[in-house]
Amino acid sequence: MNDGELFRSIRKAHNLTMAQIADDQCSVSFISKFERGEREITYRRLLHLLARVGVSIEEFSFRQDKWSTNGVLGTTTLPISAPYIVPFESLVTFDDASNHKMSAKQLEDLRIMNESLLTKDNVARWEKFYRIYRQILYEVELINQNHQLYADVPAMMASFRTKIRPVVAYLYKVDEWGTFELFLLRFFGSMMDVSTLYRLTKAAYQRNSGKKVLPQNVEILTDLVQAAFSRFIYDGDYQYARDCINWHSHLRAFNVASTALMTMFMRGWYQIYVGKLSDGVETCERVIELYRELGLKKEVAAKRKMLDLILKSHKNPDKYVFFT
């Protein structure tokens, strides 16, 4: 496919009409002619249109075989330059750095963070979803500051699930999952009910575990599967957890050795929760020992901490909650 044909297939896969993505920079007439190969497009305009459908130039080029992994997936991670990357990640970095001890000024900064990067009318989907995520983080911080917004945790989660309905609806109806969709599931997955999280994690795996997948997406998908696994284990949904182990095991064929070690660690984690405590601990300890033999001191410390938290959460789930 030429650039116009590929763009049209991406637009349709995202259930967008030309009218929905047209604006002052690219009219419906221009988009139509570009998709039919009747108009050339500048690099700047192409970037603009791709941003409107939530696809990075790196993914677009990858689909056009303009960048090759030489048949080996996961060996190189491409930097992704999509406009939604910086706002989402800077928001999380800001929230993490505060350690949930924000001043009044920091709370206000969080409430309006990155607003200068956004349009007033949520022109792009990512802008609307970003504002939803920012509002949820803001409410969480207010609660941490002892501002009573909800009667209890179930009421809070019910409110959050109502807020993220547009995100869930979008993920269900989009036909092709790229970095944007994986990003959305990574950021919003913890707020979903278990069955929705399982179905969408399965969809993410099925649509991004083939032979031609952007390496960046493989890494994000691996993290997603791990996070979903920890949620399913904690909630006692062990069949869902087993599926995650199988998906993770398959992904290790496309990624670095650490993925294989994490798969083994997940198997031990699973054993702990299904009544095979000693076997599970032994499996996790074996992974920690392998990291030690490889001289990876940070990984040894991280996995040791994880195992301690897993055992605490397993013994006293009301007091200790652990998700990756």
C-alpha positions in Angstrom: 0.0 0.0 0.0 1.1 3.6 -0.6 0.9 6.1 2.2 -2.7 7.2 1.4 -4.0 3.6 1.2 -2.3 2.7 4.5 -3.7 5.7 6.2 -7.2 4.9 5.0 -7.0 1.4 6.3 -5.8 2.7 9.7 -8.5 5.3 9.8 -11.2 2.8 9.1 -9.8 0.3 11.6 -10.2 3.0 14.2 -13.8 3.6 13.2 -13.1 7.2 12.1 -14.7 9.1 9.2 -12.8 11.6 7.2 -15.1 14.3 8.7 -14.2 13.3 12.2 -10.4 13.9 11.6 -10.7 16.8 9.2 -9.8 20.3 10.5 -8.3 23.6 9.4 -5.0 21.9 8.4 -6.5 19.0 6.5 -10.0 19.2 4.9 -12.2 16.3 4.0 -11.4 17.0 0.3 -7.7 16.9 1.0 -7.9 13.7 3.0 -10.0 12.0 0.4 -7.6 12.9 -2.4 -4.6 11.8 -0.3 -6.1 8.4 0.5 -6.9 7.8 -3.2 -3.3 8.7 -4.1 -4.3 11.9 -6.0 -2.5 14.3 -3.6 1.0 14.3 -2.2 1.3 15.0 1.5 4.0 16.8 3.4 5.7 15.2 6.4 4.2 17.8 8.7 0.7 17.1 7.5 1.1 13.4 7.7 2.2 13.7 11.3 -0.8 15.8 12.0 -3.2 13.3 10.5 -1.6 10.4 12.3 -2.0 12.2 15.6 -5.7 12.6 14.8 -6.1 8.8 14.6 -3.7 8.0 17.5 -0.9 6.4 15.5 2.8 7.4 15.7 5.0 8.0 12.6 7.1 5.1 13.8 4.2 2.6 13.7 3.2 4.0 10.3 6.7 3.5 8.9 6.9 0.1 10.4 3.7 -0.9 8.7 5.2 0.3 5.4 8.3 -1.8 5.9 10.4 1.4 6.0 12.0 0.1 9.2 13.0 -3.6 9.6 13.8 -5.8 12.6 15.5 -8.2 10.2 13.1 -10.9 11.3 14.0 -10.6 15.0 11.4 -9.0 17.3 12.2 -7.2 20.5 15.8 -6.6 19.8 15.5 -2.8 19.3 12.9 -0.5 20.9 12.0 2.4 18.7 11.4 5.8 20.3 7.7 6.6 19.9 7.1 10.3 19.1 3.2 10.3 19.3 1.8 13.5 20.9 0.0 11.6 23.7 3.3 10.0 25.1 4.7 13.1 26.9 1.4 14.2 28.6 0.5 10.8 29.9 4.0 9.9 31.1 4.8 13.3 32.6 1.5 13.1 34.5 2.5 9.7 36.1 6.0 10.9 36.8 4.6 14.0 38.6 2.3 11.9 40.6 4.9 9.3 41.5 7.4 12.0 42.5 5.0 13.5 45.0 4.7 10.3 46.9 1.1 11.3 47.6 2.2 14.2 49.8 1.2 17.1 47.5 1.0 20.7 48.6 -2.0 22.9 47.6 0.0 24.3 44.7 1.0 20.8 43.5 -2.6 19.7 43.6 -3.6 22.7 41.5 -0.7 21.9 39.1 -2.0 18.4 38.8 -5.5 19.5 38.1 -4.5 21.5 35.0 -1.3 19.7 34.1 -0.3 19.8 30.4 -3.4 21.9 29.6 -1.3 24.1 27.3 -0.6 21.1 25.1 -4.3 20.3 24.6 -7.0 21.9 22.5 -10.2 23.3 24.2 -12.5 20.9 22.4 -10.9 17.5 22.8 -10.1 17.4 19.1 -8.1 14.3 19.3 -9.3 11.2 21.2 -6.2 11.0 23.3 -6.9 14.5 24.7 -10.3 13.5 26.0 -8.9 10.3 27.5 -5.9 12.2 29.0 -8.3 14.6 30.8 -10.2 11.6 32.2 -7.1 10.1 33.6 -5.8 13.4 35.0 -9.2 14.0 36.7 -9.0 10.5 38.3 -5.5 11.1 39.6 -6.5 14.4 40.9 -9.4 12.9 42.8 -7.1 10.2 44.2 -4.7 12.8 45.5 -7.6 14.7 47.1 -8.6 11.5 48.9 -5.0 11.1 50.0 -5.2 14.6 51.4 -8.2 13.5 53.5 -10.8 15.2 51.4 -13.8 12.9 51.6 -15.2 12.5 48.0 -16.7 9.0 48.3 -18.4 7.0 51.0 -16.0 4.1 50.6 -13.6 2.4 48.2 -16.3 0.5 46.2 -18.1 3.8 45.7 -14.9 5.4 44.5 -14.2 2.6 42.0 -17.8 2.7 40.7 -17.3 6.3 40.0 -14.0 5.8 38.2 -15.5 3.0 36.1 -18.2 5.4 35.0 -15.6 8.0 34.1 -13.6 5.5 32.0 -16.6 4.2 29.9 -15.5 6.2 26.8 -12.1 4.5 27.0 -13.5 1.0 27.4 -16.0 1.6 24.6 -13.2 2.7 22.3 -11.0 -0.3 23.1 -13.8 -2.7 22.4 -14.7 -1.2 19.0 -11.3 -0.5 17.5 -10.2 -3.2 15.1 -6.4 -2.6 15.2 -4.4 -2.2 18.4 -1.2 -0.2 18.3 0.9 1.7 20.9 -2.0 4.1 21.7 -4.5 1.3 22.6 -1.8 -0.5 24.6 -1.1 2.7 26.4 -4.7 3.2 27.3 -5.1 -0.3 28.7 -1.9 0.2 30.7 -3.1 3.5 32.3 -6.8 2.6 32.7 -6.7 -1.2 33.3 -6.5 -0.9 37.1 -9.8 0.9 37.2 -11.7 -1.8 35.2 -13.7 -4.6 36.5 -12.0 -8.0 36.3 -14.0 -9.4 33.4 -13.4 -6.3 31.3 -9.7 -6.2 32.1 -9.5 -9.9 31.1 -11.3 -9.5 27.8 -9.2 -6.4 26.8 -5.9 -7.9 27.9 -6.8 -11.0 25.7 -7.6 -8.7 22.8 -4.3 -6.8 23.3 -2.4 -10.1 23.3 -4.2 -11.5 20.2 -3.7 -8.4 18.2 0.0 -7.7 19.1 1.6 -11.1 19.4 2.1 -11.9 15.7 5.3 -12.0 13.8 5.3 -8.4 12.7 4.8 -6.2 15.8 6.6 -3.0 16.7 9.1 -3.9 19.4 7.9 -1.1 21.6 4.4 -2.7 21.6 5.8 -6.0 22.7 7.4 -4.4 25.7 4.2 -2.6 26.7 2.2 -5.7 26.1 4.5 -7.7 28.4 4.0 -5.2 31.2 0.3 -5.2 30.6 0.0 -9.0 30.9 2.1 -8.9 34.1 -0.1 -6.2 35.6 -3.3 -8.1 34.7 -1.9 -11.3 36.2 -1.3 -9.7 39.5 -4.8 -8.3 39.6 -6.3 -11.7 38.7 -4.2 -13.5 41.3 -5.2 -11.1 44.1 -8.9 -11.4 43.2 -8.8 -15.2 43.0 -9.5 -15.4 39.3 -6.9 -18.2 38.8 -8.1 -19.3 35.3 -7.5 -15.7 34.1 -4.1 -15.8 35.8 -3.1 -19.0 34.1 -4.0 -17.5 30.7 -1.7 -14.5 31.5 1.1 -16.9 32.3 0.6 -18.7 29.0 0.5 -15.3 27.1 3.6 -14.1 29.0 5.4 -17.3 28.2 4.7 -16.9 24.5 5.9 -13.2 24.6 9.3 -14.3 25.9 10.0 -15.7 22.4 9.9 -12.1 21.2 11.7 -10.4 24.0 14.8 -10.5 26.2 15.7 -13.1 28.8 14.3 -11.2 31.7 10.8 -11.9 30.3 11.5 -15.7 30.6 12.7 -15.2 34.2 9.6 -13.2 35.0 7.4 -15.9 33.5 9.0 -18.4 35.9 8.5 -15.9 38.8 4.8 -15.6 37.9 4.5 -19.4 38.0 5.9 -19.4 41.5 3.6 -16.5 42.5 0.6 -18.6 41.1 1.7 -21.7 43.1 1.7 -19.7 46.3 -1.9 -18.6 45.8 -3.3 -22.0 44.8 -2.2 -23.9 47.8 1.4 -24.9 46.9 3.2 -22.4 49.1 6.5 -24.1 49.5 6.7 -25.0 45.8 5.9 -21.4 44.9 8.4 -19.9 47.2 11.1 -22.3 45.9 10.3 -21.3 42.3 10.6 -17.6 43.1 13.8 -18.1 45.1 15.2 -20.0 42.1 14.5 -17.0 39.9 16.2 -14.7 42.4 19.2 -16.9 42.5 19.5 -16.9 38.7 19.5 -13.1 38.8 22.2 -13.2 41.5 24.3 -15.5 39.3 24.0 -13.1 36.5 25.2 -10.3 38.7 22.0 -8.3 38.4 21.9 -6.9 41.9 19.0 -4.5 41.3 16.8 -7.3 39.9 17.8 -9.4 42.9 16.6 -6.7 45.3 13.5 -6.0 43.3 12.4 -9.6 43.1 13.2 -10.2 46.8 11.0 -7.2 47.6 8.2 -8.5 45.3 8.3 -12.0 46.9 8.1 -10.4 50.4 5.1 -8.4 49.4 3.4 -11.4 47.7 3.7 -13.4 50.8 2.4 -10.6 53.0 -0.5 -10.0 50.6 -1.3 -13.8 50.5 -1.3 -14.1 54.3 -3.2 -10.8 55.0 -5.0 -9.6 51.8 -7.0 -7.0 53.7 -3.9 -5.2 54.9 -1.5 -5.8 52.0 -2.5 -5.3 48.3 0.2 -5.9 45.7 -0.1 -5.3 42.0 2.7 -4.9 39.5 
